[in-house]
Amino acid sequence: MLRLLIDENFDQRILRGLRSELPHVDYIVAQETKLKGLRDPMLLAWAADNQRIIVTHDVNTTPNYAYERVRTDQPMPGVIVIPEDLAIRVAIEELALLIECCEPEELNDQVKYVPI
């Protein structure tokens, strides 16, 4: 099962729906921890140190920083990008599918865009 780090900007309605679909999902919400307010490079470093995959709506900066970590041979456990304008039900279903069907190693050095 994927271990997730939910970015600060992530729609909590999607997270609530995901918990309803997968009550056992392993996640941390950045804004509820000491990670609140961290810039993307620091958040990605923390995620790598703690083997957590970042889930975000940030289609512009997070993927760029993630790929920079890959280019510089730094660990990058993965990023899942869900566009903010994606229907909530679709976002929940697609994210649940990734969580249930992917092994963490499959997302190493990858940025996955939802819908798949």
Buried (B, 14 or more C-beta within 10 A) or exposed (E): EBBBBBBBEBBEEBBEBBEEBBEEBEBBBBEEEEBEEBEBBEBBBBBBEEBBBBBBBBBEEBBEBBBBBBEEEBBBBBBBBBEEEBEEEEBBBBBBBBBEEBEBEEBBBBBBBBEE
